[in-house]
Amino acid sequence: MQHERDKYNLLSIGSLGLAILIGFIAMIKSTFLLIIVSFYMIAASLICEALLLNISFRQIEGLKQLARAIVLIIFVTYLLFTTMRKL
């Protein structure tokens, strides 16, 4: 059980760190696709955090985190498709 917690915690921190790094690069280069990837990395971090909370027997907080991640994925995907349609 401890091994799974460590794995989800490492994935959560790693994806959040990548999101910050990719986000800064996207702001400097003004690249829309990298901004979208950064948002997906934030959603991945939220999903890992939700799984970590679920393992820790805090299911309500885990479900809230999972709902936030799903809403973020839906909105970012919608933004991606509407922007690609205009091009």
TILO-69565 format. One record per atom (N, C-alpha, C): residue in one letter; atom name; x, y, z. Coordinates in Angstrom, 1 decimal. Layout:
+-------+------+--------+--------+--------+
! vokol ! vomi !     px !     py !     pz !
+-------+------+--------+--------+--------+
!     A !   CA !      X !      Y !      Z !
...
+-------+------+--------+--------+--------+
//
This chain:
+-------+------+--------+--------+--------+
! vokol ! vomi !     px !     py !     pz !
+-------+------+--------+--------+--------+
!     M !    N !    0.8 !   -1.2 !    0.0 !
!     M !   CA !    0.0 !    0.0 !    0.0 !
!     M !    C !    0.9 !    1.3 !    0.0 !
!     Q !    N !    2.0 !    1.2 !    0.8 !
!     Q !   CA !    2.8 !    2.4 !    0.8 !
!     Q !    C !    3.5 !    2.6 !   -0.5 !
!     H !    N !    3.8 !    1.6 !   -1.3 !
!     H !   CA !    4.4 !    1.7 !   -2.6 !
!     H !    C !    3.5 !    2.5 !   -3.5 !
!     E !    N !    2.2 !    2.2 !   -3.5 !
!     E !   CA !    1.2 !    2.9 !   -4.4 !
!     E !    C !    1.1 !    4.3 !   -4.0 !
!     R !    N !    1.1 !    4.6 !   -2.7 !
!     R !   CA !    1.1 !    6.0 !   -2.3 !
!     R !    C !    2.3 !    6.8 !   -2.8 !
!     D !    N !    3.4 !    6.2 !   -2.7 !
!     D !   CA !    4.6 !    6.9 !   -3.2 !
!     D !    C !    4.6 !    7.1 !   -4.7 !
!     K !    N !    4.1 !    6.1 !   -5.4 !
!     K !   CA !    4.0 !    6.2 !   -6.8 !
!     K !    C !    3.0 !    7.3 !   -7.3 !
!     Y !    N !    1.9 !    7.4 !   -6.7 !
!     Y !   CA !    0.9 !    8.4 !   -7.0 !
!     Y !    C !    1.4 !    9.8 !   -6.6 !
!     N !    N !    2.1 !    9.9 !   -5.4 !
!     N !   CA !    2.6 !   11.1 !   -5.0 !
!     N !    C !    3.7 !   11.6 !   -5.9 !
!     L !    N !    4.6 !   10.7 !   -6.4 !
!     L !   CA !    5.6 !   11.1 !   -7.3 !
!     L !    C !    5.0 !   11.5 !   -8.7 !
!     L !    N !    4.0 !   10.8 !   -9.1 !
!     L !   CA !    3.4 !   11.2 !  -10.4 !
!     L !    C !    2.7 !   12.5 !  -10.3 !
!     S !    N !    2.1 !   12.8 !   -9.2 !
!     S !   CA !    1.4 !   14.1 !   -9.0 !
!     S !    C !    2.4 !   15.2 !   -9.0 !
!     I !    N !    3.4 !   15.1 !   -8.2 !
!     I !   CA !    4.5 !   16.1 !   -8.2 !
!     I !    C !    5.2 !   16.3 !   -9.5 !
!     G !    N !    5.5 !   15.2 !  -10.1 !
!     G !   CA !    6.2 !   15.2 !  -11.4 !
!     G !    C !    5.3 !   15.9 !  -12.5 !
!     S !    N !    4.0 !   15.5 !  -12.6 !
!     S !   CA !    3.2 !   16.2 !  -13.6 !
!     S !    C !    2.9 !   17.6 !  -13.3 !
!     L !    N !    2.9 !   18.0 !  -12.1 !
!     L !   CA !    2.7 !   19.4 !  -11.7 !
!     L !    C !    4.0 !   20.2 !  -12.1 !
!     G !    N !    5.1 !   19.6 !  -11.8 !
!     G !   CA !    6.4 !   20.2 !  -12.2 !
!     G !    C !    6.5 !   20.4 !  -13.7 !
!     L !    N !    6.1 !   19.4 !  -14.4 !
!     L !   CA !    6.2 !   19.5 !  -15.9 !
!     L !    C !    5.2 !   20.5 !  -16.4 !
!     A !    N !    4.0 !   20.6 !  -15.7 !
!     A !   CA !    3.1 !   21.6 !  -16.1 !
!     A !    C !    3.6 !   23.0 !  -15.9 !
!     I !    N !    4.3 !   23.2 !  -14.8 !
!     I !   CA !    4.9 !   24.6 !  -14.6 !
!     I !    C !    6.0 !   24.9 !  -15.6 !
!     L !    N !    6.9 !   23.9 !  -15.9 !
!     L !   CA !    7.9 !   24.1 !  -16.8 !
!     L !    C !    7.4 !   24.3 !  -18.2 !
!     I !    N !    6.5 !   23.5 !  -18.7 !
!     I !   CA !    5.9 !   23.7 !  -20.0 !
!     I !    C !    5.1 !   25.0 !  -20.1 !
!     G !    N !    4.4 !   25.3 !  -19.0 !
!     G !   CA !    3.7 !   26.6 !  -19.0 !
!     G !    C !    4.6 !   27.8 !  -19.1 !
!     F !    N !    5.7 !   27.8 !  -18.4 !
!     F !   CA !    6.6 !   28.9 !  -18.6 !
!     F !    C !    7.2 !   29.0 !  -20.0 !
!     I !    N !    7.5 !   27.8 !  -20.6 !
!     I !   CA !    8.0 !   27.8 !  -22.0 !
!     I !    C !    6.9 !   28.3 !  -22.9 !
!     A !    N !    5.7 !   27.9 !  -22.7 !
!     A !   CA !    4.6 !   28.3 !  -23.5 !
!     A !    C !    4.3 !   29.8 !  -23.5 !
!     M !    N !    4.5 !   30.4 !  -22.3 !
!     M !   CA !    4.3 !   31.8 !  -22.2 !
!     M !    C !    5.4 !   32.6 !  -22.8 !
!     I !    N !    6.6 !   32.1 !  -22.8 !
!     I !   CA !    7.7 !   32.8 !  -23.4 !
!     I !    C !    7.6 !   32.7 !  -24.9 !
!     K !    N !    7.3 !   31.5 !  -25.4 !
!     K !   CA !    7.2 !   31.3 !  -26.9 !
!     K !    C !    5.9 !   31.6 !  -27.5 !
!     S !    N !    4.9 !   31.9 !  -26.6 !
!     S !   CA !    3.5 !   32.1 !  -27.1 !
!     S !    C !    2.9 !   31.0 !  -27.9 !
!     T !    N !    3.1 !   29.8 !  -27.5 !
!     T !   CA !    2.6 !   28.6 !  -28.2 !
!     T !    C !    1.4 !   28.1 !  -27.6 !
!     F !    N !    0.3 !   28.1 !  -28.3 !
!     F !   CA !   -1.0 !   27.7 !  -27.8 !
!     F !    C !   -1.0 !   26.2 !  -27.5 !
!     L !    N !   -0.4 !   25.4 !  -28.3 !
!     L !   CA !   -0.4 !   23.9 !  -28.1 !
!     L !    C !    0.3 !   23.6 !  -26.8 !
!     L !    N !    1.4 !   24.2 !  -26.4 !
!     L !   CA !    2.0 !   24.0 !  -25.2 !
!     L !    C !    1.2 !   24.4 !  -24.0 !
!     I !    N !    0.4 !   25.5 !  -24.1 !
!     I !   CA !   -0.5 !   25.9 !  -23.1 !
!     I !    C !   -1.5 !   24.8 !  -22.8 !
!     I !    N !   -2.0 !   24.2 !  -23.9 !
!     I !   CA !   -3.0 !   23.2 !  -23.8 !
!     I !    C !   -2.4 !   21.9 !  -23.1 !
!     V !    N !   -1.2 !   21.6 !  -23.5 !
!     V !   CA !   -0.5 !   20.5 !  -22.8 !
!     V !    C !   -0.3 !   20.7 !  -21.4 !
!     S !    N !    0.1 !   22.0 !  -21.0 !
!     S !   CA !    0.2 !   22.3 !  -19.6 !
!     S !    C !   -1.0 !   22.1 !  -18.8 !
!     F !    N !   -2.2 !   22.5 !  -19.4 !
!     F !   CA !   -3.4 !   22.3 !  -18.7 !
!     F !    C !   -3.7 !   20.8 !  -18.5 !
!     Y !    N !   -3.4 !   20.0 !  -19.5 !
!     Y !   CA !   -3.6 !   18.6 !  -19.4 !
!     Y !    C !   -2.7 !   18.0 !  -18.3 !
!     M !    N !   -1.5 !   18.5 !  -18.2 !
!     M !   CA !   -0.6 !   18.0 !  -17.1 !
!     M !    C !   -1.2 !   18.4 !  -15.8 !
!     I !    N !   -1.8 !   19.6 !  -15.6 !
!     I !   CA !   -2.4 !   19.9 !  -14.4 !
!     I !    C !   -3.6 !   19.0 !  -14.1 !
!     A !    N !   -4.3 !   18.6 !  -15.1 !
!     A !   CA !   -5.4 !   17.7 !  -14.9 !
!     A !    C !   -4.9 !   16.3 !  -14.5 !
!     A !    N !   -3.8 !   15.9 !  -15.1 !
!     A !   CA !   -3.1 !   14.6 !  -14.7 !
!     A !    C !   -2.7 !   14.6 !  -13.2 !
!     S !    N !   -2.2 !   15.8 !  -12.8 !
!     S !   CA !   -1.8 !   15.9 !  -11.4 !
!     S !    C !   -3.0 !   15.8 !  -10.5 !
!     L !    N !   -4.1 !   16.4 !  -10.9 !
!     L !   CA !   -5.3 !   16.3 !  -10.1 !
!     L !    C !   -5.8 !   14.9 !  -10.0 !
!     I !    N !   -5.7 !   14.2 !  -11.1 !
!     I !   CA !   -6.2 !   12.8 !  -11.1 !
!     I !    C !   -5.3 !   11.9 !  -10.2 !
!     C !    N !   -4.0 !   12.1 !  -10.2 !
!     C !   CA !   -3.1 !   11.4 !   -9.3 !
!     C !    C !   -3.4 !   11.7 !   -7.9 !
!     E !    N !   -3.7 !   13.0 !   -7.6 !
!     E !   CA !   -4.0 !   13.4 !   -6.3 !
!     E !    C !   -5.3 !   12.8 !   -5.8 !
!     A !    N !   -6.3 !   12.7 !   -6.7 !
!     A !   CA !   -7.5 !   12.0 !   -6.4 !
!     A !    C !   -7.3 !   10.5 !   -6.1 !
!     L !    N !   -6.5 !    9.9 !   -6.8 !
!     L !   CA !   -6.2 !    8.5 !   -6.5 !
!     L !    C !   -5.5 !    8.3 !   -5.2 !
!     L !    N !   -4.6 !    9.2 !   -4.9 !
!     L !   CA !   -3.9 !    9.2 !   -3.6 !
!     L !    C !   -4.8 !    9.4 !   -2.5 !
!     L !    N !   -5.8 !   10.3 !   -2.6 !
!     L !   CA !   -6.8 !   10.5 !   -1.6 !
!     L !    C !   -7.7 !    9.3 !   -1.4 !
!     N !    N !   -8.0 !    8.7 !   -2.5 !
!     N !   CA !   -8.9 !    7.5 !   -2.5 !
!     N !    C !   -8.2 !    6.4 !   -1.7 !
!     I !    N !   -6.9 !    6.2 !   -1.9 !
!     I !   CA !   -6.1 !    5.2 !   -1.2 !
!     I !    C !   -6.1 !    5.5 !    0.3 !
!     S !    N !   -6.0 !    6.8 !    0.6 !
!     S !   CA !   -5.9 !    7.3 !    2.0 !
!     S !    C !   -7.2 !    7.3 !    2.7 !
!     F !    N !   -8.2 !    6.7 !    2.2 !
!     F !   CA !   -9.6 !    6.5 !    2.7 !
!     F !    C !  -10.2 !    7.9 !    2.9 !
!     R !    N !   -9.9 !    8.8 !    2.1 !
!     R !   CA !  -10.6 !   10.1 !    2.1 !
!     R !    C !  -11.3 !   10.3 !    0.7 !
!     Q !    N !  -12.4 !    9.4 !    0.5 !
!     Q !   CA !  -13.0 !    9.3 !   -0.8 !
!     Q !    C !  -13.7 !   10.6 !   -1.2 !
!     I !    N !  -14.3 !   11.3 !   -0.3 !
!     I !   CA !  -15.1 !   12.5 !   -0.7 !
!     I !    C !  -14.1 !   13.5 !   -1.3 !
!     E !    N !  -13.0 !   13.8 !   -0.6 !
!     E !   CA !  -12.0 !   14.7 !   -1.2 !
!     E !    C !  -11.4 !   14.2 !   -2.5 !
!     G !    N !  -11.2 !   12.9 !   -2.6 !
!     G !   CA !  -10.8 !   12.3 !   -3.8 !
!     G !    C !  -11.7 !   12.5 !   -5.0 !
!     L !    N !  -13.0 !   12.3 !   -4.7 !
!     L !   CA !  -14.0 !   12.5 !   -5.7 !
!     L !    C !  -14.1 !   14.0 !   -6.2 !
!     K !    N !  -13.9 !   14.9 !   -5.2 !
!     K !   CA !  -13.9 !   16.3 !   -5.6 !
!     K !    C !  -12.7 !   16.6 !   -6.5 !
!     Q !    N !  -11.6 !   16.1 !   -6.2 !
!     Q !   CA !  -10.4 !   16.3 !   -7.0 !
!     Q !    C !  -10.6 !   15.7 !   -8.4 !
!     L !    N !  -11.2 !   14.5 !   -8.4 !
!     L !   CA !  -11.5 !   13.8 !   -9.7 !
!     L !    C !  -12.5 !   14.6 !  -10.5 !
!     A !    N !  -13.5 !   15.2 !   -9.9 !
!     A !   CA !  -14.5 !   16.0 !  -10.6 !
!     A !    C !  -13.8 !   17.3 !  -11.2 !
!     R !    N !  -12.9 !   17.9 !  -10.4 !
!     R !   CA !  -12.2 !   19.1 !  -10.9 !
!     R !    C !  -11.4 !   18.7 !  -12.1 !
!     A !    N !  -10.7 !   17.6 !  -12.1 !
!     A !   CA !   -9.9 !   17.1 !  -13.2 !
!     A !    C !  -10.7 !   16.9 !  -14.4 !
!     I !    N !  -11.8 !   16.2 !  -14.3 !
!     I !   CA !  -12.7 !   15.9 !  -15.4 !
!     I !    C !  -13.3 !   17.2 !  -16.0 !
!     V !    N !  -13.7 !   18.1 !  -15.2 !
!     V !   CA !  -14.2 !   19.4 !  -15.7 !
!     V !    C !  -13.1 !   20.2 !  -16.5 !
!     L !    N !  -11.9 !   20.2 !  -15.9 !
!     L !   CA !  -10.7 !   20.8 !  -16.6 !
!     L !    C !  -10.4 !   20.2 !  -17.9 !
!     I !    N !  -10.5 !   18.8 !  -18.0 !
!     I !   CA !  -10.2 !   18.1 !  -19.2 !
!     I !    C !  -11.3 !   18.5 !  -20.3 !
!     I !    N !  -12.5 !   18.5 !  -19.9 !
!     I !   CA !  -13.6 !   18.8 !  -20.8 !
!     I !    C !  -13.5 !   20.3 !  -21.3 !
!     F !    N !  -13.2 !   21.2 !  -20.4 !
!     F !   CA !  -13.1 !   22.6 !  -20.9 !
!     F !    C !  -11.9 !   22.8 !  -21.8 !
!     V !    N !  -10.8 !   22.2 !  -21.5 !
!     V !   CA !   -9.6 !   22.4 !  -22.3 !
!     V !    C !   -9.8 !   21.7 !  -23.6 !
!     T !    N !  -10.4 !   20.6 !  -23.7 !
!     T !   CA !  -10.7 !   19.9 !  -24.9 !
!     T !    C !  -11.6 !   20.7 !  -25.8 !
!     Y !    N !  -12.6 !   21.3 !  -25.2 !
!     Y !   CA !  -13.5 !   22.2 !  -25.9 !
!     Y !    C !  -12.8 !   23.4 !  -26.5 !
!     L !    N !  -11.9 !   24.0 !  -25.7 !
!     L !   CA !  -11.1 !   25.1 !  -26.1 !
!     L !    C !  -10.2 !   24.7 !  -27.3 !
!     L !    N !   -9.6 !   23.6 !  -27.2 !
!     L !   CA !   -8.8 !   23.1 !  -28.3 !
!     L !    C !   -9.5 !   22.9 !  -29.6 !
!     F !    N !  -10.7 !   22.3 !  -29.5 !
!     F !   CA !  -11.5 !   22.0 !  -30.7 !
!     F !    C !  -12.0 !   23.3 !  -31.3 !
!     T !    N !  -12.5 !   24.2 !  -30.5 !
!     T !   CA !  -13.0 !   25.5 !  -31.0 !
!     T !    C !  -11.9 !   26.3 !  -31.6 !
!     T !    N !  -10.8 !   26.3 !  -31.1 !
!     T !   CA !   -9.7 !   27.0 !  -31.7 !
!     T !    C !   -9.2 !   26.4 !  -32.9 !
!     M !    N !   -9.1 !   25.1 !  -33.0 !
!     M !   CA !   -8.7 !   24.4 !  -34.2 !
!     M !    C !   -9.7 !   24.6 !  -35.3 !
!     R !    N !  -11.0 !   24.7 !  -35.0 !
!     R !   CA !  -12.0 !   24.9 !  -36.0 !
!     R !    C !  -11.9 !   26.2 !  -36.7 !
!     K !    N !  -11.4 !   27.2 !  -35.9 !
!     K !   CA !  -11.3 !   28.6 !  -36.5 !
!     K !    C !  -10.1 !   28.7 !  -37.4 !
!     L !    N !   -9.1 !   27.8 !  -37.3 !
!     L !   CA !   -7.9 !   27.8 !  -38.1 !
!     L !    C !   -8.2 !   27.2 !  -39.4 !
+-------+------+--------+--------+--------+
//
